[in-house]
Amino acid sequence: MVDKCNGLPLAIVLLGGLLSKNMSHIEWKKVHDNMSAYLAKEGQIARVMTMLNLSYIDLPSYLKPCFLHLSLFPEDSVISTRKLLLLWISEGFVLQQDRQSMKDTAEIYLNELINRNLIQVVRTSVNARVMECRVHDFIQELAIEKAKEHNFIGTNIAVDPHLFPSSSPSLFSSKSRRQSIYSDFERYASIEHYSTPYLRSLLYFNLGGICRISQLDFITKCFKVLRVQDLEGLGIENVPSIIGELIHLRYLGLRHTGLKMLPLSIGNLRNLQTLDINNLKRVPDVIGKITNMRYLYIEEQEEDDPLKIDTVQNLQILSGITFNQWIRNNSSKLTCLEKLKIEGICELVEEVEFSNSIAKLHSSLKSLYLKASDESSIPSLAMSSCPHLCKLDIKGRMQKLTETFKFPRNLSQLTLEACRLECDPMPILEKLPNLLTLRLRAGSYLGKEMHISADGFPRLQILQLLRFKELVWLNILKGAMPWLMQLEFDNFKTEIFGLNELLNLVEVKIPFSSLLAMILFHKIEDSFWGLTRIVGAEGGMHICRQKGLTLASSKQALEQLADFLEQCSRLNFV
């Protein structure tokens, strides 16, 4: 079957994805026979598109609408997976599963499409979750073709000034359910839209300029059953109050619009599940009326006015509420809340009261992000009562590091930044039994030395030490971090002792800004290490150790790595 792909890489990759779930002889023969029939066509593009069509046909029914939805995005665009998953949920593509959130289910759908090579990964998080993705040109061409066949999108999804002069009637299909606009907004607003009364989704991309309030009126007047409206990146001064008439709206995206105020009528959107906005002057205190809200993003508020949200009992993600707003709510009512980000000034927050408010989320909370602004300090927390909390991010000054017994036992990912700790945090953190990822960033520790004991970090796999300007010494005793696989740091002035004992270390990410550093690396590159790619905006080496090395070879590889880093340190590469 590979021979029938005629050496076309995309076709071969897609064939692999097609067969990844079909391992029986009958299924293999079925695909083989179909390929024989389809690939009789001449021409390479036709062959690739034939393979793509087979991949689409092979998709299970629950993945097909998710694939067709990709047709709405501009060609070669980088797609935020957070946004993509929330759009799929709002569209009704994601099926409710027992004991699993819809967002987790949507992420499973995404990974299935990635495994079938229909979506490409652009960026992953430190724990390998996909953060950004894109779609190959050929695959998007197929998605658009199939979407039009099923009236999934309009006949045209971009406003072309040659196709749509301002005086022309609408050329959109009356059966169209979704439209995306990535051209001139004023031109689109001037088109007659009364032929698409059943439009459910309206997405905007790559728009500039300022949108007048009158230009948004037509959305409410023409699209009465709209479920999804995303205006991200569109300059908006005001949102008309009649937006409250879009009673079927499930998703409203207003991120990076420059909008400072929302009308009180937003509280009428009782079916709204996702509100995504940032940099508001203030959030209107009507969110509590939207009882079906599940995902609320309101980061970087300019003012700290009261906001009642404890009536929104279906809320699963709350990002951007301030410390003062949070403690004025009864958190025990938020029984579904899984992810919480609190930010702003916290000088007036009473520590015991705040700690108790977090403890009341013991049955649901999985991720907590605390971000203190200015010089205010993060309140002390006793998190041991949150058994499901596995991810903790703290950005802001801390009086002292919380004692080990106050950390949740199942904590697997910890990030500290700008904490300004004066004592070495490692003696406390190394005792966390299930910690897999530790990220220590700029200003988290102000000392010059760090020490990790022989039994420290029994399960740690990833360690990041970023922008530590004062750190000169990291001492790793034998037996520490036995499962460490990835190490990242960006200061060659830090001397690392004990590196040759980390026998499972296979990836190292380090900075470089000199040709000499590359020359030094090439001395070890042909033996046990390889340069996989340059990472980061400022450049950096991501080097990986060869697989299948013996114990003796692994020790030799680590000795080479330690010698390379020592030479770079002596030359003061930064």
PyMOL commands that set and color helices and strands:
alter all, ss='L'
color gray80, all
select helices_A, chain A and resi 3-5+9-19+25-38+44-57+64-72+81-91+102-115+137-149+185-189+213-222+241-245+264-268+287-289+323-327+331-333+351-359+404-406+426-429+499-501+515-525+551-570
alter helices_A, ss='H'
color red, helices_A
select strands_A, chain A and resi 79-80+120-124+130-134+178-181+201-204+210-211+228-230+235-236+251-253+274-278+295-299+317-322+339-344+367-372+391-395+413-417+437-440+449-452+462-465+473-476+486-489+495-497+507-510+529-534+541-545
alter strands_A, ss='S'
color yellow, strands_A
deselect
rebuild
show_as cartoon
